[in-house]
Amino acid sequence: MDIDWEPLRKIIDENERFVLTSHVRPDADAIGSEIGMATLLEDLGKRVRIINPSAMPDHLEFLDTNRRVLKVGQDYDNASIEAADVHIILDTSAWVQLGDLAKVIRKTPAKKVVIDHHVSSDDLGAIEFKDTTSEATGTLVVRLADALGLPIPAEAATPLFAAIATDTGWFRFPSTRGETLRIAARLMDLGVEPHAVFQALYERRTLARLKLAGNVLSRVEVTCNGVLAYASVSLEDFKQTGAKPADTEDLVNECLMIDGTRAAFIAIEQYNRSVKVSFRSRSDLNVAAVAERFGGGGHRQAAGAVLTGPVPTVVSQVLAAMTSAIGCDEPVSPPSL
């Protein structure tokens, strides 16, 4: 899907102060896209700040060598954000995903721009540059640079590579195309070391994370004749193991490793007692549509939502929605959590 980037070229040319934002609990695509976009703008002489509704996850700090990713209310105040000329939102176009920044974005007089690849979308009052067929927002940043005739700064290479590699499951998801690998090769030519990025992302597990995974995976349930797997994480799990919410990343994918499983979800209790649900599919099942029923969204094969707890209630609600979407004819027993 081609994007006409010319309106964004005009916005960039005519303005000086930019604030970049992404979703709560940012992943590598969010962080990598923000850093990539920031370096492009700064090379054009623009003043740029990256301000998110959530703090930088510990395991992604290696992408932000200049410590430029800030958290609203902690590192930067609302007035400074509102004073920007342009507010660029990357890797989401949903109000619920913007957390405390949603209130600021609603009231700021700044021009609003969205660069995103998710199917689910709200009207943020922004000019949208979206390609829902794109494998990652990081890819869109590279395509923007090409459209504007800008070189990719070496500083942006590793963050953009991590953005694309993680959102394609390290180039194994069906969204991976020839263009994906050609972009990855270009970034490698700028100095990216894929083995080092992989090690930083996946081979620095803490003992607490391993213990958490053991607890959670020991409770995985399978239903719908083996098609659907699900699990849950409670605050007690974090307390017992010393793990952090960020340590739950990718646990839902473990459920998809069960032979015969075509869909999965995991419900994770948050410190504010809400419950984050991550959905995955490796079939025609559109989990974004399921997530939207709960106020969330995402991609056809990877989506998320935040519900009001307690965890057993949320699991029961989501289980009913998922089995209905699958068309499961197997009687579903109440989850044993």
C-alpha positions in Angstrom: 0.0 0.0 0.0 1.6 3.2 -1.2 1.6 6.3 1.1 1.7 9.9 -0.3 4.3 11.4 2.0 4.2 14.9 0.4 1.8 16.4 2.9 4.2 15.3 5.7 7.1 16.9 3.8 5.2 20.2 3.9 4.5 19.9 7.6 8.1 19.2 8.3 9.4 22.0 6.2 7.0 24.6 7.7 7.5 23.8 11.4 10.4 23.7 13.9 9.4 22.0 17.2 8.3 18.4 17.2 7.1 16.1 19.9 7.1 12.3 19.2 4.9 9.9 21.1 3.9 6.3 21.0 1.8 3.9 23.0 1.8 2.8 26.6 4.2 0.0 27.4 6.2 0.7 24.3 7.8 -2.2 22.4 10.8 -2.2 20.1 8.8 -1.0 17.1 7.5 2.0 19.1 10.9 3.0 20.5 12.8 2.2 17.3 10.4 4.2 15.2 10.5 7.2 17.5 14.3 7.3 17.6 14.5 6.8 13.8 12.0 9.6 13.2 13.8 11.9 15.7 17.1 11.5 14.0 15.6 12.2 10.6 14.1 15.4 11.9 17.2 16.5 13.8 19.3 16.0 10.7 16.9 18.6 9.1 17.7 21.0 11.9 14.4 20.5 13.8 14.0 20.6 17.6 12.7 17.2 18.7 11.5 15.6 22.0 10.4 12.0 22.5 7.8 11.9 25.2 5.8 8.7 26.0 3.0 7.8 28.5 5.2 5.0 29.9 8.8 4.8 31.0 11.4 3.1 28.8 11.4 -0.7 29.4 14.7 -1.8 30.9 15.3 -4.4 28.2 15.1 -1.8 25.4 17.4 0.8 27.0 20.2 -0.4 24.7 18.4 1.2 21.8 18.4 4.6 23.4 22.1 5.3 23.9 21.5 9.0 24.2 18.7 8.6 26.8 16.3 10.7 24.8 13.1 8.8 25.4 11.2 10.6 28.2 8.1 10.0 30.2 5.3 12.5 30.6 4.9 13.9 34.1 8.2 12.5 35.2 10.8 13.9 32.8 8.7 16.5 31.0 5.6 18.6 31.8 2.4 19.1 29.8 3.1 22.7 29.0 6.2 21.9 27.1 4.3 19.3 25.1 1.5 21.7 24.3 4.0 24.2 23.1 5.2 22.0 20.2 4.3 22.9 16.6 3.7 19.3 15.6 2.9 16.2 17.6 3.7 13.0 15.7 2.2 9.8 17.1 3.9 6.6 16.0 2.9 2.9 16.1 -0.7 3.6 17.4 -3.8 5.5 16.4 -6.0 4.6 19.4 -6.8 7.0 22.3 -6.7 4.2 24.9 -3.1 3.4 23.9 -1.9 7.0 24.7 -2.5 6.8 28.4 -2.1 10.1 30.2 -0.8 11.8 27.0 -4.3 11.5 25.5 -5.5 14.4 27.6 -2.6 16.5 26.4 -3.0 15.6 22.8 -6.7 16.4 22.9 -6.0 20.0 24.0 -2.8 20.9 22.3 -3.1 23.3 19.4 -0.2 21.6 17.7 -0.7 19.9 14.3 -1.2 16.2 14.8 0.3 13.4 12.6 -0.1 9.7 12.9 2.4 7.2 11.4 1.1 3.7 12.0 0.5 0.2 10.6 -2.2 -1.1 12.9 -5.7 -1.9 11.6 -7.6 -0.6 14.7 -8.0 3.2 14.7 -9.6 6.1 16.4 -10.1 9.6 15.1 -7.3 11.5 16.8 -7.8 14.6 14.8 -4.6 13.9 13.0 -3.3 13.7 9.4 -2.8 9.9 9.0 0.1 8.2 7.2 -1.0 4.5 7.6 -0.2 1.3 5.8 -1.9 -1.6 7.5 -0.1 -4.1 5.3 3.3 -2.9 6.5 5.2 -5.3 8.8 6.3 -2.5 11.2 6.1 1.2 11.8 9.9 1.1 11.6 9.5 0.2 7.9 7.3 3.2 7.4 10.0 5.5 8.9 12.5 4.1 6.4 10.0 4.6 3.5 9.5 8.1 4.7 13.2 8.8 4.6 13.4 7.4 1.1 10.4 9.5 -0.1 12.0 12.7 1.3 15.4 11.8 -0.2 17.0 11.6 3.3 19.8 9.2 4.3 19.2 6.9 7.3 21.4 8.3 10.1 23.8 5.6 11.5 22.4 6.3 14.9 19.0 5.2 13.8 20.1 1.9 12.1 20.0 -0.4 15.2 16.7 1.0 16.6 15.0 0.7 13.2 16.4 -2.8 12.7 15.1 -3.8 16.1 11.7 -2.3 15.3 11.3 -4.4 12.1 12.9 -7.6 13.4 10.7 -7.8 16.5 7.5 -7.0 14.7 8.2 -9.7 12.2 9.1 -12.3 14.9 12.7 -12.0 13.7 11.6 -12.3 10.1 9.6 -15.4 10.5 6.0 -14.0 10.4 4.0 -14.0 7.1 4.3 -10.2 7.0 8.0 -10.6 6.1 8.6 -9.7 2.5 11.5 -9.3 0.1 11.4 -5.5 0.9 11.6 -6.3 4.6 14.9 -8.2 4.1 16.3 -5.5 1.7 15.6 -2.8 4.3 17.3 -5.0 7.0 20.3 -5.4 4.7 20.5 -1.6 4.2 20.5 -1.1 8.0 23.2 -3.8 8.4 25.3 -1.9 5.9 25.0 1.1 8.3 26.6 -1.0 11.1 23.8 -3.1 12.6 25.0 -6.4 14.1 21.9 -8.7 14.1 23.5 -11.2 16.5 24.1 -8.4 19.1 20.6 -7.0 18.7 19.1 -10.6 19.2 21.3 -11.1 22.2 20.3 -7.8 23.8 16.6 -8.5 23.2 16.3 -12.3 23.9 19.4 -13.5 25.7 19.5 -11.3 28.8 16.7 -13.0 30.8 16.8 -12.5 34.5 16.3 -15.4 36.9 13.1 -13.7 38.0 11.8 -13.8 34.4 12.6 -17.5 34.1 10.8 -18.2 37.3 7.8 -16.2 36.2 7.6 -18.1 32.9 7.7 -21.3 34.8 4.8 -20.3 37.0 2.7 -19.0 34.1 3.4 -21.8 31.6 2.6 -24.5 34.2 -1.0 -23.1 34.2 -1.5 -22.9 30.4 -5.0 -24.3 29.5 -6.0 -25.6 26.0 -9.5 -25.8 24.7 -11.5 -25.9 21.5 -10.1 -29.3 20.5 -6.6 -28.0 21.1 -7.0 -24.9 18.9 -7.0 -22.3 21.6 -4.4 -21.9 24.5 -4.5 -19.3 27.2 -2.8 -18.4 30.5 -2.9 -15.6 33.1 -0.4 -13.7 35.3 -1.4 -12.2 38.6 0.3 -9.7 40.8 1.0 -12.5 43.2 3.2 -14.1 40.4 5.3 -10.9 40.2 5.5 -10.9 44.0 6.6 -14.5 44.3 9.2 -14.3 41.5 10.5 -10.7 41.7 9.6 -10.3 38.0 8.3 -7.1 36.4 5.3 -6.7 34.0 7.8 -6.2 31.1 9.0 -9.8 31.8 5.7 -11.1 30.4 6.6 -10.0 26.9 6.5 -12.9 24.4 4.9 -15.3 27.0 1.8 -15.4 24.9 3.8 -16.7 22.0 4.9 -19.6 24.1 1.3 -20.8 24.0 1.4 -20.9 20.2 4.2 -23.4 20.4 1.8 -26.1 21.5 1.2 -28.5 18.6 -2.2 -27.9 17.0 -2.7 -24.5 18.6 -3.9 -21.8 16.2 -4.7 -19.0 18.6 -3.8 -17.9 22.1 -4.2 -15.1 24.7 -2.7 -14.2 28.0 -4.3 -12.0 30.7 -1.8 -10.0 32.8 -2.9 -8.2 36.0 -1.4 -4.7 36.2 -0.4 -2.8 39.4 -3.5 -0.6 39.1 -5.6 -3.8 39.1 -6.6 -3.5 35.4 -5.9 -6.5 33.2 -3.9 -6.4 30.0 -4.8 -9.1 27.5 -2.5 -10.0 24.6 -4.0 -11.9 21.7 -2.2 -14.0 19.0 -3.3 -15.9 16.0 -1.6 -18.0 13.4 -4.7 -18.7 11.4 -7.4 -16.7 9.6 -8.8 -15.7 13.0 -8.8 -11.9 13.3 -7.8 -11.2 16.9 -7.9 -7.5 16.3 -11.7 -7.8 15.9 -11.9 -9.7 19.2 -9.7 -7.1 20.9 -11.9 -4.3 19.6 -14.9 -5.8 21.4 -13.0 -4.9 24.6 -11.9 -1.4 23.6 -8.5 -2.6 22.2 -7.2 -3.4 18.8 -4.1 -4.1 16.8 -3.3 -6.5 13.9 -5.2 -9.5 12.5 -2.7 -11.8 14.2 -1.5 -9.8 17.1 -3.6 -7.5 19.2 -4.3 -6.3 22.8 -6.8 -4.7 25.1 -7.0 -3.5 28.7 -10.0 -4.7 30.8 -11.3 -4.1 34.3 -10.4 -7.0 36.6 -10.4 -9.3 38.5 -8.3 -11.7 36.4 -10.7 -14.8 36.5 -13.6 -12.6 35.3 -11.5 -11.2 32.5 -10.3 -14.6 31.4 -13.8 -15.9 31.3 -15.0 -13.0 29.2 -12.1 -13.2 26.8 -12.4 -17.0 26.6 -16.1 -16.7 25.6 -15.2 -14.2 22.9 -12.4 -16.2 21.5 -14.2 -19.5 21.4 -17.1 -17.7 19.7 -14.8 -16.2 17.1 -13.2 -19.6 16.5 -16.6 -21.2 16.2 -15.7 -23.7 18.8 -18.2 -26.5 19.3 -16.4 -28.1 22.3 -18.0 -27.3 25.7 -15.8 -24.8 27.5 -15.2 -25.4 31.2 -14.6 -22.5 33.5 -10.9 -21.7 33.6 -8.9 -23.2 36.5 -6.8 -20.2 37.6 
